[in-house]
Structure formats: C-alpha cells, structure tokens
Amino acid sequence: MVTDDVMRQALAMQLNIPFLDLDSVELARALGRIINKNYARRHSLVPVCALKQTLTISMNDPTNSAVIEELSQTTGMMVNVVTSSAESIKRAFQRLLRRGAGRGTREGDRAAERRARSRP
C-alpha cells in the first residue's frame, strides 16, 4: 500500500514543487496572523515561513492557482508553494493554533510587534 507521504513526494517531483516534512518544522506563532484560520482550514493549507515580502505555504492541492493568487493579493506578498501530506498539514495547522492560544500570547505578540517595528 502506498502511503500519502510517498504519493505526495511523487506528486511533488512530477510538479517540480518541493515536498516538506511539516512534522520537523518549527512554525513561528506570527505565521498564524498572516492567513485567516478559516480560510486556511477550508483550503487545507498552512503558512510555513514569511521572510520579507515572500510567504511560503504548504498546500494539500499545490495546483490550485486561484488560492495562490488570492493569498498573494490579500497578503501583499509573493507566495511560494510547497506540499506535504494531508495529515501533516492538519497537524501543523493544529500546532499553529495551539501556539497562538497559549498563556502569555498577548504579551508575546506585543513583543514581536515591537521587534518588527524596530527593524529597518
């Protein structure tokens, strides 16, 4: 039996899209504020990295160009796409939600905002 990971890796190779093992990636809490959580859940995607004006997302359907274009327009960022297994996307999404719901989140968010404002 072929696992979702193996099938997804083959798809990634065929589409020339990177495959990412989300279970080994640390997701920054600030990523949870970039994309609306309901939108992310509906389209089975999770933000992985935001650097300058580039947002990297992992999508269950990396061929959905309408979602990619919509994210680019709503975030004002260039969107890079990687893919991961459907289950690892769900787990990463849940980790991101838990990180944003922890005690002290507001203080941590304020500190992150202060750091972001102080950058040139």
Secondary structure by P-SEA (a helix, b strand, c coil): cccaaaaaaaaaaaacbbbbccccbbbbccccccccaaaaaaaccccccccccbbbbbbccccaaaaaaaaaaaaccbbbbbbccaaaaaaaaaaaaaaaaccaaaaaaaaaaaaaaacc
